[in-house]
Amino acid sequence: MSSLSFRSSRPDGWTVPRPHRDASQRFMTHGAIRPMEERGWVARLLGRA
């Protein structure tokens, strides 16, 4: 094993949570929430869910 150690004054990104963003800020950045799987063209044509 190595006796060297790593130190940083910057906090680790895994341990520090991201600041809260409300839904309107998320919408302006990323747009509307979209489903994981897109409906097929037949389902869209017939208007089924």
C-alpha positions in Angstrom: 0.0 0.0 0.0 1.1 3.5 -0.6 1.6 5.9 2.2 0.6 8.9 0.1 -2.8 10.6 0.8 -4.9 13.0 -1.2 -6.3 16.1 0.3 -8.5 18.8 -1.3 -10.2 21.8 0.1 -13.1 21.3 -2.3 -16.0 19.1 -0.9 -16.7 15.8 -2.6 -19.6 16.0 -5.1 -21.1 12.7 -3.8 -21.4 13.9 -0.2 -22.7 17.5 -0.8 -26.3 17.6 -2.1 -27.3 19.9 -5.0 -29.3 23.0 -4.1 -33.1 22.8 -4.4 -34.6 24.0 -7.7 -38.3 24.4 -8.1 -40.3 22.9 -11.0 -40.5 26.1 -13.0 -36.7 26.5 -13.0 -36.3 22.8 -14.1 -39.0 23.3 -16.8 -37.2 26.4 -18.2 -33.9 24.6 -18.4 -34.9 21.1 -19.6 -38.5 21.5 -21.0 -41.5 19.3 -20.3 -41.1 15.9 -18.7 -41.2 13.2 -21.4 -42.0 9.5 -21.0 -39.2 6.9 -21.0 -40.7 5.1 -23.9 -42.4 6.9 -26.8 -45.7 5.7 -28.0 -45.8 3.9 -31.4 -47.1 5.8 -34.4 -50.3 3.7 -34.5 -51.1 4.6 -30.9 -50.5 8.3 -31.6 -52.6 8.1 -34.7 -55.6 6.5 -32.9 -55.1 8.7 -29.8 -54.7 5.9 -27.4 -52.7 6.2 -24.1 
